[in-house]
Amino acid sequence: MWQWIIPILTLILGLVGGFFIGVYYLRKQVSNMQMDEKQIQTMARSMGMNLNQKQLKQMTRNMKNAKMPNKFGK
């Protein structure tokens, strides 16, 4: 009986632990990500928008000031 319970519990704990480690790593990477104006312009063009210089500066400022919502209470 224990030969079934221990592997199943280990699998469940590994999946839950891996999920939370993945979420933490992804949040850390996204919060450290910095985009320069060329990358923002490329992203806007891929979405079918063409930003002028004023819009580009505003978008850059907004991205620097934006913060990710924190659901896990860090």
Backbone atoms as SQL, in Angstrom:
CREATE TABLE atoms (id INTEGER PRIMARY KEY, chain TEXT, resi INTEGER, resn TEXT, atom TEXT, x REAL, y REAL, z REAL);
INSERT INTO atoms VALUES
  (1, 'A', 1, 'MET', 'N', 0.820, -1.196, 0.000),
  (2, 'A', 1, 'MET', 'CA', 0.000, 0.000, 0.000),
  (3, 'A', 1, 'MET', 'C', 0.866, 1.263, 0.000),
  (4, 'A', 2, 'TRP', 'N', 1.926, 1.274, 0.815),
  (5, 'A', 2, 'TRP', 'CA', 2.809, 2.438, 0.868),
  (6, 'A', 2, 'TRP', 'C', 3.545, 2.652, -0.445),
  (7, 'A', 3, 'GLN', 'N', 3.698, 1.579, -1.222),
  (8, 'A', 3, 'GLN', 'CA', 4.393, 1.713, -2.502),
  (9, 'A', 3, 'GLN', 'C', 3.579, 2.518, -3.517),
  (10, 'A', 4, 'TRP', 'N', 2.315, 2.756, -3.236),
  (11, 'A', 4, 'TRP', 'CA', 1.476, 3.619, -4.082),
  (12, 'A', 4, 'TRP', 'C', 1.310, 5.015, -3.498),
  (13, 'A', 5, 'ILE', 'N', 1.208, 5.107, -2.187),
  (14, 'A', 5, 'ILE', 'CA', 0.927, 6.385, -1.541),
  (15, 'A', 5, 'ILE', 'C', 2.123, 7.338, -1.622),
  (16, 'A', 6, 'ILE', 'N', 3.320, 6.860, -1.312),
  (17, 'A', 6, 'ILE', 'CA', 4.506, 7.723, -1.293),
  (18, 'A', 6, 'ILE', 'C', 4.813, 8.318, -2.668),
  (19, 'A', 7, 'PRO', 'N', 4.809, 7.549, -3.769),
  (20, 'A', 7, 'PRO', 'CA', 5.064, 8.185, -5.077),
  (21, 'A', 7, 'PRO', 'C', 3.992, 9.201, -5.483),
  (22, 'A', 8, 'ILE', 'N', 2.739, 8.936, -5.153),
  (23, 'A', 8, 'ILE', 'CA', 1.663, 9.869, -5.500),
  (24, 'A', 8, 'ILE', 'C', 1.819, 11.163, -4.699),
  (25, 'A', 9, 'LEU', 'N', 2.101, 11.066, -3.405),
  (26, 'A', 9, 'LEU', 'CA', 2.319, 12.262, -2.588),
  (27, 'A', 9, 'LEU', 'C', 3.540, 13.043, -3.059),
  (28, 'A', 10, 'THR', 'N', 4.600, 12.327, -3.423),
  (29, 'A', 10, 'THR', 'CA', 5.805, 12.986, -3.925),
  (30, 'A', 10, 'THR', 'C', 5.509, 13.725, -5.224),
  (31, 'A', 11, 'LEU', 'N', 4.737, 13.119, -6.108),
  (32, 'A', 11, 'LEU', 'CA', 4.364, 13.759, -7.370),
  (33, 'A', 11, 'LEU', 'C', 3.549, 15.024, -7.115),
  (34, 'A', 12, 'ILE', 'N', 2.570, 14.935, -6.242),
  (35, 'A', 12, 'ILE', 'CA', 1.723, 16.097, -5.948),
  (36, 'A', 12, 'ILE', 'C', 2.548, 17.224, -5.327),
  (37, 'A', 13, 'LEU', 'N', 3.394, 16.903, -4.357),
  (38, 'A', 13, 'LEU', 'CA', 4.228, 17.930, -3.728),
  (39, 'A', 13, 'LEU', 'C', 5.209, 18.542, -4.731),
  (40, 'A', 14, 'GLY', 'N', 5.756, 17.731, -5.624),
  (41, 'A', 14, 'GLY', 'CA', 6.668, 18.238, -6.643),
  (42, 'A', 14, 'GLY', 'C', 5.971, 19.172, -7.618),
  (43, 'A', 15, 'LEU', 'N', 4.760, 18.838, -8.033),
  (44, 'A', 15, 'LEU', 'CA', 4.013, 19.698, -8.947),
  (45, 'A', 15, 'LEU', 'C', 3.647, 21.026, -8.293),
  (46, 'A', 16, 'VAL', 'N', 3.181, 20.981, -7.064),
  (47, 'A', 16, 'VAL', 'CA', 2.810, 22.213, -6.360),
  (48, 'A', 16, 'VAL', 'C', 4.046, 23.078, -6.120),
  (49, 'A', 17, 'GLY', 'N', 5.120, 22.462, -5.650),
  (50, 'A', 17, 'GLY', 'CA', 6.356, 23.210, -5.411),
  (51, 'A', 17, 'GLY', 'C', 6.920, 23.792, -6.701),
  (52, 'A', 18, 'GLY', 'N', 6.904, 23.018, -7.774),
  (53, 'A', 18, 'GLY', 'CA', 7.391, 23.498, -9.064),
  (54, 'A', 18, 'GLY', 'C', 6.563, 24.656, -9.594),
  (55, 'A', 19, 'PHE', 'N', 5.258, 24.602, -9.394),
  (56, 'A', 19, 'PHE', 'CA', 4.389, 25.684, -9.835),
  (57, 'A', 19, 'PHE', 'C', 4.748, 26.992, -9.128),
  (58, 'A', 20, 'PHE', 'N', 4.887, 26.947, -7.803),
  (59, 'A', 20, 'PHE', 'CA', 5.174, 28.171, -7.057),
  (60, 'A', 20, 'PHE', 'C', 6.579, 28.696, -7.342),
  (61, 'A', 21, 'ILE', 'N', 7.527, 27.819, -7.548),
  (62, 'A', 21, 'ILE', 'CA', 8.877, 28.259, -7.932),
  (63, 'A', 21, 'ILE', 'C', 8.833, 28.909, -9.313),
  (64, 'A', 22, 'GLY', 'N', 8.069, 28.331, -10.232),
  (65, 'A', 22, 'GLY', 'CA', 7.928, 28.915, -11.571),
  (66, 'A', 22, 'GLY', 'C', 7.272, 30.282, -11.546),
  (67, 'A', 23, 'VAL', 'N', 6.239, 30.443, -10.741),
  (68, 'A', 23, 'VAL', 'CA', 5.557, 31.738, -10.623),
  (69, 'A', 23, 'VAL', 'C', 6.510, 32.781, -10.052),
  (70, 'A', 24, 'TYR', 'N', 7.270, 32.412, -9.034),
  (71, 'A', 24, 'TYR', 'CA', 8.218, 33.336, -8.420),
  (72, 'A', 24, 'TYR', 'C', 9.281, 33.762, -9.434),
  (73, 'A', 25, 'TYR', 'N', 9.824, 32.797, -10.166),
  (74, 'A', 25, 'TYR', 'CA', 10.864, 33.099, -11.154),
  (75, 'A', 25, 'TYR', 'C', 10.323, 33.996, -12.265),
  (76, 'A', 26, 'LEU', 'N', 9.123, 33.702, -12.760),
  (77, 'A', 26, 'LEU', 'CA', 8.534, 34.507, -13.832),
  (78, 'A', 26, 'LEU', 'C', 8.275, 35.939, -13.371),
  (79, 'A', 27, 'ARG', 'N', 7.745, 36.120, -12.168),
  (80, 'A', 27, 'ARG', 'CA', 7.506, 37.462, -11.640),
  (81, 'A', 27, 'ARG', 'C', 8.816, 38.236, -11.504),
  (82, 'A', 28, 'LYS', 'N', 9.847, 37.552, -11.040),
  (83, 'A', 28, 'LYS', 'CA', 11.149, 38.205, -10.874),
  (84, 'A', 28, 'LYS', 'C', 11.708, 38.640, -12.224),
  (85, 'A', 29, 'GLN', 'N', 11.588, 37.788, -13.250),
  (86, 'A', 29, 'GLN', 'CA', 12.095, 38.123, -14.570),
  (87, 'A', 29, 'GLN', 'C', 11.317, 39.282, -15.192),
  (88, 'A', 30, 'VAL', 'N', 10.005, 39.279, -15.053),
  (89, 'A', 30, 'VAL', 'CA', 9.185, 40.335, -15.646),
  (90, 'A', 30, 'VAL', 'C', 9.438, 41.666, -14.951),
  (91, 'A', 31, 'SER', 'N', 9.623, 41.646, -13.628),
  (92, 'A', 31, 'SER', 'CA', 9.863, 42.903, -12.924),
  (93, 'A', 31, 'SER', 'C', 11.233, 43.485, -13.260),
  (94, 'A', 32, 'ASN', 'N', 12.189, 42.649, -13.635),
  (95, 'A', 32, 'ASN', 'CA', 13.524, 43.133, -13.987),
  (96, 'A', 32, 'ASN', 'C', 13.649, 43.496, -15.460),
  (97, 'A', 33, 'MET', 'N', 12.641, 43.198, -16.247),
  (98, 'A', 33, 'MET', 'CA', 12.716, 43.427, -17.681),
  (99, 'A', 33, 'MET', 'C', 12.646, 44.922, -17.988),
  (100, 'A', 34, 'GLN', 'N', 13.585, 45.395, -18.768),
  (101, 'A', 34, 'GLN', 'CA', 13.601, 46.785, -19.207),
  (102, 'A', 34, 'GLN', 'C', 13.555, 46.791, -20.726),
  (103, 'A', 35, 'MET', 'N', 12.687, 47.597, -21.297),
  (104, 'A', 35, 'MET', 'CA', 12.576, 47.695, -22.748),
  (105, 'A', 35, 'MET', 'C', 13.041, 49.074, -23.172),
  (106, 'A', 36, 'ASP', 'N', 13.879, 49.114, -24.181),
  (107, 'A', 36, 'ASP', 'CA', 14.283, 50.411, -24.699),
  (108, 'A', 36, 'ASP', 'C', 13.272, 50.856, -25.764),
  (109, 'A', 37, 'GLU', 'N', 13.468, 52.064, -26.273),
  (110, 'A', 37, 'GLU', 'CA', 12.487, 52.630, -27.203),
  (111, 'A', 37, 'GLU', 'C', 12.384, 51.835, -28.496),
  (112, 'A', 38, 'LYS', 'N', 13.493, 51.277, -28.947),
  (113, 'A', 38, 'LYS', 'CA', 13.468, 50.498, -30.189),
  (114, 'A', 38, 'LYS', 'C', 12.612, 49.237, -30.024),
  (115, 'A', 39, 'GLN', 'N', 12.728, 48.581, -28.883),
  (116, 'A', 39, 'GLN', 'CA', 11.916, 47.388, -28.629),
  (117, 'A', 39, 'GLN', 'C', 10.439, 47.736, -28.512),
  (118, 'A', 40, 'ILE', 'N', 10.134, 48.861, -27.879),
  (119, 'A', 40, 'ILE', 'CA', 8.735, 49.283, -27.748),
  (120, 'A', 40, 'ILE', 'C', 8.160, 49.603, -29.124),
  (121, 'A', 41, 'GLN', 'N', 8.932, 50.295, -29.948),
  (122, 'A', 41, 'GLN', 'CA', 8.478, 50.630, -31.304),
  (123, 'A', 41, 'GLN', 'C', 8.232, 49.359, -32.118),
  (124, 'A', 42, 'THR', 'N', 9.124, 48.369, -31.995),
  (125, 'A', 42, 'THR', 'CA', 8.952, 47.101, -32.711),
  (126, 'A', 42, 'THR', 'C', 7.703, 46.377, -32.236),
  (127, 'A', 43, 'MET', 'N', 7.481, 46.368, -30.923),
  (128, 'A', 43, 'MET', 'CA', 6.300, 45.716, -30.370),
  (129, 'A', 43, 'MET', 'C', 5.029, 46.413, -30.856),
  (130, 'A', 44, 'ALA', 'N', 5.029, 47.736, -30.882),
  (131, 'A', 44, 'ALA', 'CA', 3.857, 48.490, -31.338),
  (132, 'A', 44, 'ALA', 'C', 3.586, 48.224, -32.816),
  (133, 'A', 45, 'ARG', 'N', 4.625, 48.172, -33.622),
  (134, 'A', 45, 'ARG', 'CA', 4.443, 47.885, -35.052),
  (135, 'A', 45, 'ARG', 'C', 3.897, 46.481, -35.274),
  (136, 'A', 46, 'SER', 'N', 4.321, 45.527, -34.445),
  (137, 'A', 46, 'SER', 'CA', 3.803, 44.163, -34.589),
  (138, 'A', 46, 'SER', 'C', 2.315, 44.093, -34.256),
  (139, 'A', 47, 'MET', 'N', 1.836, 45.060, -33.460),
  (140, 'A', 47, 'MET', 'CA', 0.407, 45.121, -33.136),
  (141, 'A', 47, 'MET', 'C', -0.346, 46.051, -34.083),
  (142, 'A', 48, 'GLY', 'N', 0.337, 46.562, -35.100),
  (143, 'A', 48, 'GLY', 'CA', -0.324, 47.399, -36.097),
  (144, 'A', 48, 'GLY', 'C', -0.413, 48.860, -35.734),
  (145, 'A', 49, 'MET', 'N', 0.396, 49.312, -34.779),
  (146, 'A', 49, 'MET', 'CA', 0.378, 50.711, -34.371),
  (147, 'A', 49, 'MET', 'C', 1.703, 51.348, -34.779),
  (148, 'A', 50, 'ASN', 'N', 1.654, 52.628, -35.105),
  (149, 'A', 50, 'ASN', 'CA', 2.877, 53.358, -35.406),
  (150, 'A', 50, 'ASN', 'C', 2.939, 54.551, -34.457),
  (151, 'A', 51, 'LEU', 'N', 3.857, 54.498, -33.500),
  (152, 'A', 51, 'LEU', 'CA', 3.938, 55.520, -32.464),
  (153, 'A', 51, 'LEU', 'C', 4.813, 56.676, -32.927),
  (154, 'A', 52, 'ASN', 'N', 4.351, 57.906, -32.655),
  (155, 'A', 52, 'ASN', 'CA', 5.226, 59.046, -32.897),
  (156, 'A', 52, 'ASN', 'C', 6.128, 59.234, -31.677),
  (157, 'A', 53, 'GLN', 'N', 7.018, 60.201, -31.718),
  (158, 'A', 53, 'GLN', 'CA', 8.025, 60.370, -30.663),
  (159, 'A', 53, 'GLN', 'C', 7.393, 60.667, -29.304),
  (160, 'A', 54, 'LYS', 'N', 6.344, 61.488, -29.286),
  (161, 'A', 54, 'LYS', 'CA', 5.678, 61.832, -28.029),
  (162, 'A', 54, 'LYS', 'C', 5.027, 60.590, -27.406),
  (163, 'A', 55, 'GLN', 'N', 4.336, 59.797, -28.231),
  (164, 'A', 55, 'GLN', 'CA', 3.698, 58.579, -27.736),
  (165, 'A', 55, 'GLN', 'C', 4.734, 57.582, -27.243),
  (166, 'A', 56, 'LEU', 'N', 5.861, 57.511, -27.943),
  (167, 'A', 56, 'LEU', 'CA', 6.922, 56.586, -27.569),
  (168, 'A', 56, 'LEU', 'C', 7.513, 56.954, -26.203),
  (169, 'A', 57, 'LYS', 'N', 7.745, 58.232, -25.977),
  (170, 'A', 57, 'LYS', 'CA', 8.263, 58.690, -24.678),
  (171, 'A', 57, 'LYS', 'C', 7.255, 58.399, -23.566),
  (172, 'A', 58, 'GLN', 'N', 5.961, 58.625, -23.860),
  (173, 'A', 58, 'GLN', 'CA', 4.920, 58.375, -22.868),
  (174, 'A', 58, 'GLN', 'C', 4.838, 56.887, -22.539),
  (175, 'A', 59, 'MET', 'N', 4.918, 56.050, -23.558),
  (176, 'A', 59, 'MET', 'CA', 4.873, 54.607, -23.347),
  (177, 'A', 59, 'MET', 'C', 6.080, 54.141, -22.531),
  (178, 'A', 60, 'THR', 'N', 7.242, 54.680, -22.826),
  (179, 'A', 60, 'THR', 'CA', 8.445, 54.322, -22.077),
  (180, 'A', 60, 'THR', 'C', 8.302, 54.720, -20.613),
  (181, 'A', 61, 'ARG', 'N', 7.798, 55.915, -20.361),
  (182, 'A', 61, 'ARG', 'CA', 7.599, 56.389, -18.994),
  (183, 'A', 61, 'ARG', 'C', 6.574, 55.522, -18.260),
  (184, 'A', 62, 'ASN', 'N', 5.499, 55.159, -18.936),
  (185, 'A', 62, 'ASN', 'CA', 4.465, 54.326, -18.307),
  (186, 'A', 62, 'ASN', 'C', 4.999, 52.942, -17.961),
  (187, 'A', 63, 'MET', 'N', 5.826, 52.384, -18.827),
  (188, 'A', 63, 'MET', 'CA', 6.360, 51.051, -18.559),
  (189, 'A', 63, 'MET', 'C', 7.357, 51.079, -17.397),
  (190, 'A', 64, 'LYS', 'N', 8.093, 52.162, -17.251),
  (191, 'A', 64, 'LYS', 'CA', 9.023, 52.260, -16.120),
  (192, 'A', 64, 'LYS', 'C', 8.273, 52.419, -14.810),
  (193, 'A', 65, 'ASN', 'N', 7.122, 53.104, -14.836),
  (194, 'A', 65, 'ASN', 'CA', 6.367, 53.352, -13.612),
  (195, 'A', 65, 'ASN', 'C', 5.390, 52.231, -13.273),
  (196, 'A', 66, 'ALA', 'N', 5.136, 51.332, -14.214),
  (197, 'A', 66, 'ALA', 'CA', 4.153, 50.265, -13.985),
  (198, 'A', 66, 'ALA', 'C', 4.712, 49.247, -12.999),
  (199, 'A', 67, 'LYS', 'N', 3.834, 48.750, -12.152),
  (200, 'A', 67, 'LYS', 'CA', 4.219, 47.713, -11.206),
  (201, 'A', 67, 'LYS', 'C', 3.281, 46.536, -11.380),
  (202, 'A', 68, 'MET', 'N', 3.838, 45.347, -11.200),
  (203, 'A', 68, 'MET', 'CA', 3.040, 44.139, -11.305),
  (204, 'A', 68, 'MET', 'C', 2.164, 44.016, -10.055),
  (205, 'A', 69, 'PRO', 'N', 0.896, 43.584, -10.209),
  (206, 'A', 69, 'PRO', 'CA', 0.086, 43.333, -9.024),
  (207, 'A', 69, 'PRO', 'C', 0.675, 42.164, -8.248),
  (208, 'A', 70, 'ASN', 'N', 0.640, 42.262, -6.944),
  (209, 'A', 70, 'ASN', 'CA', 1.259, 41.248, -6.116),
  (210, 'A', 70, 'ASN', 'C', 0.179, 40.475, -5.365),
  (211, 'A', 71, 'LYS', 'N', -0.070, 39.252, -5.770),
  (212, 'A', 71, 'LYS', 'CA', -1.134, 38.458, -5.176),
  (213, 'A', 71, 'LYS', 'C', -0.644, 37.613, -4.010),
  (214, 'A', 72, 'PHE', 'N', 0.675, 37.421, -3.896),
  (215, 'A', 72, 'PHE', 'CA', 1.201, 36.525, -2.883),
  (216, 'A', 72, 'PHE', 'C', 1.742, 37.253, -1.657),
  (217, 'A', 73, 'GLY', 'N', 1.544, 38.562, -1.585),
  (218, 'A', 73, 'GLY', 'CA', 1.900, 39.314, -0.396),
  (219, 'A', 73, 'GLY', 'C', 3.385, 39.378, -0.103),
  (220, 'A', 74, 'LYS', 'N', 4.204, 39.636, -1.088),
  (221, 'A', 74, 'LYS', 'CA', 5.648, 39.760, -0.853),
  (222, 'A', 74, 'LYS', 'C', 5.948, 41.073, -0.189);
